[in-house]
Amino acid sequence: MHEAQLNARPINRPAQVLFASLIGTAIEFFDFYIYATAAVLIFPSLFFPKSDPATQVLLSFATFGVAFIARPIGSALFGHFGDRVGRKVTLVLALGTMGLSTVLIGCLPGYPTIGLAAPLLLALFRFGQGLGLGGEWGGAVLLAVENAPPGKRAWYGMFPQLGAPVGFALSGAVFLLLSHNMPNAKFLAWGWRLPFLASAILVLLGLYVRQTITETPAFSKALAQHEQVKVPFFSVVRSHTRPLIAGVLVALATFVLFYLMIVFSLSWGTTALHIPRETFLLLQLLGVVFFAATIPISAILAERGRRRVMAAVTVAIGIFGFVLAPLFQHGTSGAAAMLIIGLTLMGLTYGPLGTVISELFPTAVRYTGASLAFSLAGILGASLAPYIATWLAQRYGLQSVGWYLTGSAVLTLAGLAMVPETKAIALE
């Protein structure tokens, strides 16, 4: 491809790019949250042999964790094709893999019907979700960032991040709607399948939108200059080790904070603190409004400098760790305040995160590097956080959970100290 051909290529419209990057991550988080909810309410008794309820829940949580194992594999797999073949086609494949797996879960018969095949297929489809998720986030961020005009990379890069609160709000609204308008027996029998099947509509819309876009300018330039590496995964591990480690650390506190606010707080608040489940879900939805509102604010601030914004918010997260327990233990109003503060900080750190991580890697390995850093941070900060927090709270009291969050903020500050300011770096 010659330079004249590159200049003649169709230019993606900003609205087209931003919607295409947003819808994929919104579907990703919608699928994640409906699975998380069903893994608590439905899957233990439906897909596993009859035993004591605690064992069934643990088995269900095990399938939930399968996706976190699959995500780095998906990052390496889809990252390989994203860095060698192109962002567009890889994003379509990742979204299709994720969507198909979600719909298949919605169609899966239970243990009474097909026996041990039920939990095995559930784990397989959950693995498929994880593979797709591993390739989805990095590609969506790159689609936005690599199409951004000068001085607007953080602004463009925050649109995929908006998918988290959008997906959470959609999933929460769907389950609240079903619980209010459907008898419990019908919900347990077949109503829970509706969100999984309905995600097919979102996936088809996402696939259509992504088919209309063209390749990003940065990748087209790298392709024309034959800059692709043979195996991007090996190149990232061997030649870009420092940015990879830094990227994992930079994302760590974000993951820990989010899973404390969404998973641990729901479990602890509705059991140890005896806050009604529906009340707590509504409080979380209120907090998610602040999460969504602060993502654009952080992106605007990050255009003036990524590191100082991320560092300031990370310090605030560390301080929040010391007040988390006193707020949480102060009844429903205290829990509401904790969620609002925590999810506000979440929006402020999450908005620039995709841009910061993607700017750490050159174009030839950017898809793989950014996806791997995000997925590995997910394993360390997401999959472990609810378990670590529960163990700490039971052993040493709720205050120790706040110290855990503060410790993760210290590690994130160390990661930020490892990276340069990237706002003026060209994506080459």
C-alpha positions in Angstrom: 0.0 0.0 0.0 1.5 3.3 -1.1 1.3 6.7 0.6 -1.2 7.9 -2.0 -3.5 5.0 -1.2 -3.3 5.7 2.5 -4.3 9.3 1.9 -7.2 8.2 -0.2 -8.6 5.7 2.3 -12.0 6.4 3.7 -11.9 8.4 6.9 -14.0 7.1 9.8 -16.4 9.7 11.2 -15.8 10.5 14.9 -19.3 9.5 15.9 -18.9 6.2 14.0 -15.6 5.4 15.7 -16.7 6.4 19.2 -19.9 4.4 19.0 -18.1 1.4 17.6 -15.6 1.5 20.5 -18.3 2.1 23.1 -20.8 -0.6 22.1 -18.3 -3.5 22.3 -17.2 -2.7 25.9 -20.9 -2.0 26.9 -21.8 -5.5 25.7 -18.7 -6.9 27.4 -19.7 -5.5 30.8 -23.4 -6.3 30.3 -22.5 -10.0 29.6 -20.1 -10.0 32.6 -22.7 -8.6 35.1 -25.5 -10.8 34.0 -23.2 -13.8 34.4 -22.1 -12.6 37.8 -25.7 -12.2 39.0 -26.8 -15.5 37.6 -23.7 -17.2 39.1 -25.1 -16.2 42.5 -28.8 -16.6 42.0 -29.3 -19.3 39.4 -26.4 -21.4 38.4 -25.6 -23.2 41.7 -28.8 -25.2 41.8 -29.4 -25.4 38.0 -26.0 -26.5 36.6 -24.5 -28.5 39.4 -25.2 -31.8 41.3 -27.3 -31.6 44.4 -25.2 -31.0 47.5 -25.0 -28.5 50.2 -25.7 -24.9 48.9 -22.3 -23.6 49.9 -20.6 -26.2 47.7 -22.9 -25.4 44.8 -22.1 -21.7 45.1 -18.3 -22.4 45.2 -18.6 -24.5 42.1 -20.5 -21.8 40.4 -17.9 -19.2 41.3 -15.3 -21.5 39.9 -16.9 -21.2 36.4 -17.1 -17.4 37.0 -13.3 -17.4 37.5 -12.6 -19.4 34.3 -13.1 -16.2 32.3 -10.2 -14.5 34.1 -7.9 -17.4 33.2 -9.1 -17.2 29.6 -8.7 -13.5 29.2 -4.8 -13.4 28.9 -5.1 -16.3 26.4 -7.6 -14.2 24.4 -5.3 -11.2 24.7 -2.4 -13.1 23.2 -4.6 -14.8 20.5 -6.6 -11.8 19.3 -3.7 -9.5 20.0 -1.6 -11.6 17.5 -4.1 -11.1 14.8 -4.9 -7.5 15.8 -1.2 -6.6 15.4 -0.6 -8.6 12.3 -3.9 -8.5 10.3 -5.7 -5.5 11.6 -7.8 -3.9 14.4 -11.1 -4.1 12.5 -11.3 -7.7 11.6 -10.0 -8.8 15.0 -12.6 -6.7 16.9 -15.3 -8.3 14.8 -14.0 -11.8 15.7 -13.6 -11.0 19.4 -17.1 -9.6 19.7 -18.6 -12.5 17.8 -16.8 -15.0 20.1 -18.0 -13.3 23.2 -21.6 -12.9 21.9 -22.0 -16.4 20.7 -20.7 -17.8 24.1 -23.2 -15.6 26.0 -26.2 -16.7 23.9 -25.2 -20.4 24.2 -25.2 -20.0 28.0 -28.8 -18.7 27.7 -29.7 -21.9 25.8 -27.9 -24.4 28.0 -30.1 -27.1 29.6 -29.6 -27.7 33.4 -28.0 -30.6 35.3 -31.3 -32.5 35.7 -31.6 -32.7 31.9 -28.1 -33.4 30.6 -26.2 -34.3 33.8 -22.4 -33.5 34.1 -22.4 -32.1 30.6 -24.2 -29.0 32.0 -21.4 -27.7 34.3 -18.8 -28.8 31.7 -20.5 -26.9 28.9 -21.1 -23.9 31.2 -17.4 -23.8 31.9 -16.6 -24.1 28.2 -18.9 -21.3 27.2 -17.6 -19.1 30.1 -14.1 -19.8 28.7 -15.3 -18.6 25.3 -16.6 -15.4 27.0 -13.2 -14.9 28.5 -11.4 -15.4 25.2 -13.6 -12.8 23.5 -13.2 -10.4 26.4 -9.5 -10.7 26.3 -9.4 -9.4 22.7 -12.3 -6.9 23.0 -11.1 -4.3 25.4 -7.7 -3.6 23.9 -9.1 -3.5 20.3 -11.9 -1.1 21.3 -9.5 1.2 23.0 -7.1 1.2 20.0 -10.0 1.8 17.7 -10.7 5.0 19.5 -7.2 6.1 20.4 -5.6 5.4 17.0 -8.4 7.3 15.2 -8.2 10.3 17.6 -7.1 13.7 16.2 -4.1 15.5 17.9 -4.7 16.5 21.5 -7.9 14.3 21.9 -6.5 10.8 22.5 -7.6 10.8 26.2 -11.1 12.1 25.2 -11.5 9.4 22.5 -10.0 6.7 24.7 -12.6 7.3 27.4 -15.5 6.2 25.2 -14.7 2.5 25.5 -14.4 3.0 29.2 -17.9 4.3 29.4 -19.0 0.8 28.4 -18.5 -0.3 32.1 -21.1 1.9 33.7 -23.4 1.5 30.7 -23.2 -2.3 30.8 -23.7 -2.3 34.6 -26.7 0.0 34.4 -28.3 -2.2 31.6 -27.8 -5.4 33.5 -28.9 -4.0 36.8 -32.0 -2.5 35.2 -32.8 -5.8 33.4 -32.6 -7.9 36.6 -34.6 -5.4 38.6 -37.2 -5.3 35.9 -37.5 -9.1 35.8 -37.6 -9.4 39.6 -40.5 -6.9 39.8 -42.6 -8.2 36.9 -42.1 -11.9 37.0 -42.9 -14.5 39.7 -39.9 -16.0 41.3 -40.7 -19.5 40.1 -40.8 -18.3 36.4 -37.7 -16.3 36.8 -35.8 -19.3 38.2 -37.3 -21.6 35.5 -36.6 -19.5 32.4 -36.7 -15.8 33.0 -33.0 -15.6 33.8 -32.3 -16.7 30.3 -33.8 -13.6 28.7 -30.8 -11.2 29.4 -28.4 -13.8 27.9 -30.5 -14.2 24.8 -31.2 -10.5 24.5 -27.4 -9.8 24.3 -27.6 -11.2 20.8 -29.4 -8.0 19.7 -26.6 -5.9 21.1 -23.9 -8.1 19.5 -25.5 -7.9 16.1 -25.7 -4.1 16.3 -22.1 -4.0 17.4 -21.0 -6.3 14.5 -22.9 -4.1 12.0 -21.3 -0.9 13.3 -17.8 -2.4 13.3 -18.2 -3.7 9.7 -18.8 -0.1 8.5 -15.5 1.3 9.9 -12.1 1.2 8.1 -8.7 0.3 9.6 -7.0 2.8 12.0 -4.5 5.2 10.5 -1.7 4.1 12.8 -2.0 0.4 11.8 -2.4 1.2 8.1 0.8 3.1 8.3 2.6 0.3 10.1 1.2 -2.2 7.5 2.4 -0.1 4.6 5.9 0.1 6.1 5.9 -3.7 6.9 6.5 -3.1 10.7 4.6 -6.1 11.9 6.5 -8.5 14.1 6.2 -12.3 13.6 4.9 -13.2 17.1 3.7 -10.1 19.0 3.3 -11.9 22.3 7.0 -12.9 22.4 8.0 -9.4 21.3 6.0 -7.9 24.2 7.4 -10.3 26.8 11.0 -10.0 25.6 11.4 -6.4 24.4 8.6 -4.5 26.2 8.8 -6.1 29.7 9.0 -2.8 31.5 5.9 -1.3 29.9 4.0 -4.5 30.4 4.8 -4.6 34.2 4.1 -0.9 34.5 0.8 -1.3 32.7 -0.3 -4.1 35.0 0.6 -2.0 38.1 -1.0 1.1 36.7 -4.3 -0.7 36.3 -4.1 -2.7 39.6 -5.8 -0.2 42.0 -8.5 0.4 39.5 -9.5 -3.2 39.4 -9.2 -3.7 43.2 -11.4 -0.6 43.8 -14.0 -1.7 41.3 -14.4 -5.2 42.6 -14.5 -4.1 46.2 -17.4 -1.6 45.3 -19.3 -4.0 43.1 -18.7 -7.6 44.3 -17.4 -7.6 47.8 -19.6 -4.7 49.0 -22.7 -6.5 47.7 -21.8 -9.7 49.4 -20.7 -8.1 52.8 -23.4 -5.5 52.8 -26.3 -8.0 52.3 -24.9 -10.6 54.7 -22.8 -9.2 57.5 -24.5 -5.8 57.5 -28.0 -7.1 56.8 -28.8 -4.5 54.1 -31.6 -5.8 51.9 -30.3 -7.0 48.5 -32.7 -4.9 46.4 -31.8 -1.8 48.5 -28.1 -2.4 48.0 -28.5 -3.0 44.2 -30.2 0.4 44.0 -27.4 2.0 46.0 -24.9 0.5 43.5 -26.9 1.8 40.6 -26.8 5.3 42.2 -23.0 5.0 42.6 -22.7 3.9 38.9 -24.2 7.3 37.9 -21.2 9.0 39.6 -18.9 6.4 37.9 -20.3 7.3 34.5 -20.3 11.1 35.1 -16.7 11.3 36.2 -15.2 9.3 33.3 -15.5 12.3 30.8 -14.2 14.7 33.5 -11.1 12.6 34.0 -10.5 12.4 30.2 -10.6 16.2 29.9 -8.1 16.6 32.7 -5.9 13.9 31.3 -5.4 15.8 28.0 -3.3 18.2 30.1 -1.2 15.4 31.5 -1.9 11.7 32.1 0.5 10.9 34.9 -0.4 13.7 37.2 -4.2 13.0 36.9 -3.7 9.3 37.5 -1.3 9.9 40.4 -3.6 12.4 42.1 -6.6 10.1 41.8 -4.5 7.1 43.0 -3.4 9.0 46.1 -7.1 9.8 46.7 -7.9 6.1 46.4 -5.2 5.3 49.0 -6.7 7.8 51.4 -10.2 6.4 50.7 -9.0 3.1 52.0 -8.7 4.5 55.5 -12.3 5.7 55.6 -13.9 2.8 53.7 -14.7 0.8 56.8 -16.1 3.6 59.0 -18.5 4.6 56.2 -19.5 1.1 55.3 -20.4 0.3 58.9 -22.6 3.3 59.3 -25.8 1.8 58.0 -27.5 2.3 54.6 -26.6 6.0 54.4 -22.9 5.2 55.1 -22.9 2.4 52.5 -24.4 4.9 50.0 -21.7 7.4 50.8 -19.0 4.8 50.5 -20.3 3.6 47.1 -20.7 7.2 45.7 -17.1 8.1 46.8 -15.6 4.9 45.7 -17.3 4.8 42.3 -16.6 8.5 41.7 -12.9 7.7 42.2 -13.3 4.7 40.0 -14.6 7.0 37.1 -11.7 9.4 37.6 -9.1 6.6 37.4 -10.8 4.5 34.8 -11.4 7.3 32.2 -7.7 7.8 31.2 -6.6 4.2 31.9 -7.1 2.8 28.4 -5.3 5.7 26.8 -2.4 5.5 29.3 -1.9 1.7 28.8 -2.2 1.8 25.0 0.4 4.7 24.7 3.0 2.5 26.5 3.4 0.3 23.4 4.5 0.9 19.8 1.9 0.2 17.0 3.4 -3.2 16.0 2.6 -4.7 19.4 0.1 -2.3 20.8 -3.0 -4.5 20.6 -1.2 -7.4 22.3 0.7 -5.3 24.9 -2.3 -3.3 26.0 -4.6 -6.3 26.1 -2.1 -8.4 28.1 -1.4 -5.6 30.7 -5.2 -5.1 31.2 -6.0 -8.8 31.5 -3.1 -9.6 33.8 -4.1 -6.7 36.1 -7.6 -8.2 36.0 -6.3 -11.5 37.3 -4.4 -9.9 40.1 -6.8 -7.1 41.0 -10.2 -8.4 39.9 -10.4 -12.2 40.3 -8.6 -12.2 43.7 -10.1 -9.0 45.3 -13.4 -10.3 46.5 -11.8 -13.4 48.1 -8.9 -11.5 49.6 -11.3 -8.8 51.0 -13.7 -11.4 52.5 -10.9 -13.3 54.1 -9.4 -10.1 55.5 -12.7 -8.8 56.8 -13.5 -12.1 58.5 -10.0 -12.4 60.1 -9.0 -8.9 60.9 -12.1 -6.8 60.5 -13.5 -4.5 57.8 -10.7 -1.9 58.3 -8.2 -4.3 56.9 -10.1 -4.3 53.5 -9.4 -0.6 53.4 -5.7 -1.2 54.0 -5.7 -3.7 51.2 -7.1 -1.0 48.9 -4.5 1.5 50.1 -1.8 -1.1 49.4 -2.9 -1.6 45.9 -2.8 2.2 45.4 0.8 2.2 46.5 1.6 -0.4 43.9 -0.2 1.7 41.2 1.9 4.7 42.2 5.0 2.6 41.7 3.7 1.7 38.2 3.1 5.3 37.4 6.7 6.1 38.5 7.9 3.6 35.9 6.3 5.3 32.9 6.9 8.6 31.1 4.3 11.3 30.4 2.8 10.1 27.1 0.4 12.9 26.1 2.8 14.3 23.5 4.1 10.9 22.2 3.1 10.1 18.6 1.5 6.7 18.1 4.1 5.2 15.7 
